[in-house]
């Protein structure tokens, strides 16, 4: 969930107001990220190259009428096997441990990219996740690409010896007739997206190890301000998977991380329900891994969704609907996979973390923890996953190695494990020391 221009920030700021006024027991509203300033390494770069992608923390909203699914830790399953329609398991998936260790980084337009990658490497992480926004790579005309910044980012990650998850989303203006840009939405023609993916996969074959296809499509604001459409998203994912695998069969294709939300209707679909709809639309066999988001909110990582549903301190006063407010909500999504005969497929946790946001008027303050609690909870989350979710959990990506452009007015600042100047917080040190 990132916004990368002033107009998008203004547009997105209206959505939380609508949610708060129209839905009861509202959770944290959408964030308002700050775009990166022009890259200090190339002041003459275009705005599209210079405005580095940002990211927003998990955004729960208001509750629907029904609760989720069983919550006991899912039983261990077999290691990854070839999926329907696949000729083989991607080499990069075979090389993924359970769990595996990652963090989201912000290298676009960042003169301190090498520093931030070294932080990830020194922490013992093996993967980094980075946004590759379509609007910056093919900005104005179909088939005319600007490879300068993605080339630099991929080369830097490769040189650091880190595997790369490329999050692909954020369309350019020219792909939608309704000019919804800069709001995020799918293209009018799916072939425009797959042609773009083909160009990326061909250029970076063997150098980008995994692709996340879109982000949080269960939110209207990530789907062109239209009601979420799981069938349309699965059609996008299916064609993306085919396109990438035809060029780079060893690359991992991951479905979009879903927003943990209790909102429903035109603005959102709860992630459990959306995943069910994805399976009904043919998800099985059309991605190597299922992407999820796993914010911890207020609860320690071991607390089950059932127990969160019973505790107003953890469930934001939303009762059974508030079961989403915890790290182990992943198990609710895993149960959907198992119920759909997809137990052999691994889960990719694409966002996980806790915030230390102390600002009195912040919508995240209700689930703020201390920096030391954040450190403790992150280590315990990995330990819990290793003890209870092996072998079906794969990569787990912490938010965030801080963008150098964030300030204390940026809500993502408080989710991070490092500071914008590259100094580290207790969460970084704890993860660095954690046995892997």
Secondary structure, DSSP 8 states (H G I E B T S, - for coil): ----SHHHHHHHHHHHHHHHHHSSS--------------TT-TTS-HHHHS-------------SS-----S-----------TT-SS--HHHHT--SSEEEEE---TT-TTHHHHHHHHHHTT--EEEEEEEHHHHS-SSTT----HHHHHHHHHHHHTT-EEEEEEE---GGG-TT--TTS----SSHHHHHHHHHHHHHHTTTT--EEEESS-TTBGGGTTTS---HHHHHHHHHHHHHHHHHH-TTSEEEE---------SSSB--HHHHHHHHHHTT-TTS-SEEEEEEE-TTS-TT--HHHHHH-HHHHTT-GGGGGGSSGGGHHHHHHHHHHTT-TTSEEEEEEEE------TT-TTGGG---HHHHHHHHHHHHHHHHHHSTTTEEEEEES-S--TT--TTSGGGGT-SB-TTS-B-HHHHHHHHS--
